[in-house]
Amino acid sequence: MSLIKTTLSAAVITCGLTAGVLGVGLAQAAAQPAPPPPPPALGEQPPAWAPPKPAEVWSGQPVVWNSAWGGRWGVWINGGWISLTSNPVTGGG
């Protein structure tokens, strides 16, 4: 009985490892290019009182206006916001 359990366990592990290796190889071979950035990357129209834009591009991404947190210039990278200016309303972070 223990010989059957040991053999069965070894077979299951071997099949799992083989499927994992083949699956990773197929996933890498069929990788698609990254999708275009989400709509927030397009930014918003800055208000008249907005500070001057610090740059056109930062780390390969367009610098855009975001009205959240009082409004700031920054970039969207991988779905996350990186602020490049402080809050012009309060002058804080």
Helices and strands as residue ranges (DSSP letters): H 2-29, G 39-42, E 57-58, E 61-62, E 64-66, G 68-70, E 72-77, E 80-83
